[in-house]
């Protein structure tokens, strides 16, 4: 099964994986320690797992795109 992401979806997912999720995890971890918020380890771990999953989707999509482009270029 080939995963193909629309360019806009790819860009949004990449931004979420590279910027939003790591920043959110760091923020919650820091604030949980300062304010005694519960489940810091569980929440930050969940964010890391979601980040890894989305990163894998992006990686598979990128590899599929590159294979498609290489095949298209070799036909020309």
PLY file of the C-alpha trace (Angstrom):
ply
format ascii 1.0
element vertex 76
property float x
property float y
property float z
element edge 75
property int vertex1
property int vertex2
end_header
0.00 0.00 0.00
1.40 3.36 -1.02
0.63 6.34 1.15
0.31 9.51 -0.89
-0.21 12.77 0.89
-1.45 15.94 -0.70
1.23 18.69 -0.58
-0.80 20.77 1.88
-1.40 17.78 4.18
2.30 16.88 3.97
3.36 20.42 4.89
0.94 20.62 7.81
1.95 17.20 9.16
5.63 18.07 8.81
5.09 21.32 10.74
3.17 19.47 13.46
5.84 16.76 13.76
8.85 19.08 13.66
7.55 22.09 15.61
4.25 21.67 17.43
4.52 18.27 19.11
8.08 18.66 20.44
7.27 22.17 21.70
4.05 20.99 23.31
5.83 18.09 25.01
8.56 20.36 26.35
6.01 22.91 27.54
3.86 20.38 29.36
6.89 18.68 30.89
8.25 21.97 32.22
4.92 23.26 33.50
3.97 19.93 35.05
7.17 20.01 37.08
6.59 23.59 38.19
2.89 23.35 38.94
2.57 19.71 39.96
0.34 18.78 37.03
-0.46 15.07 36.79
0.65 12.44 34.30
3.62 14.37 32.89
5.47 11.21 31.85
2.37 9.68 30.27
1.38 12.82 28.36
4.87 13.56 27.08
5.30 9.89 26.14
2.01 9.94 24.26
3.05 13.06 22.37
6.36 11.40 21.46
4.52 8.29 20.18
2.16 10.39 18.04
5.16 12.35 16.74
6.96 9.12 15.79
3.86 7.74 14.05
3.27 10.91 12.03
6.97 11.11 11.22
6.82 7.57 9.85
3.84 8.51 7.65
5.75 11.48 6.32
8.79 9.31 5.65
6.77 6.69 3.77
5.03 9.39 1.76
8.35 11.04 0.89
9.88 7.73 -0.21
6.85 6.95 -2.39
6.99 10.40 -3.96
10.71 10.05 -4.73
10.17 6.62 -6.30
7.37 8.04 -8.43
9.50 10.99 -9.52
12.45 8.72 -10.35
10.21 6.47 -12.43
8.71 9.47 -14.20
12.16 10.95 -14.91
13.44 7.67 -16.33
10.51 7.53 -18.76
11.46 10.87 -20.29
0 1
1 2
2 3
3 4
4 5
5 6
6 7
7 8
8 9
9 10
10 11
11 12
12 13
13 14
14 15
15 16
16 17
17 18
18 19
19 20
20 21
21 22
22 23
23 24
24 25
25 26
26 27
27 28
28 29
29 30
30 31
31 32
32 33
33 34
34 35
35 36
36 37
37 38
38 39
39 40
40 41
41 42
42 43
43 44
44 45
45 46
46 47
47 48
48 49
49 50
50 51
51 52
52 53
53 54
54 55
55 56
56 57
57 58
58 59
59 60
60 61
61 62
62 63
63 64
64 65
65 66
66 67
67 68
68 69
69 70
70 71
71 72
72 73
73 74
74 75
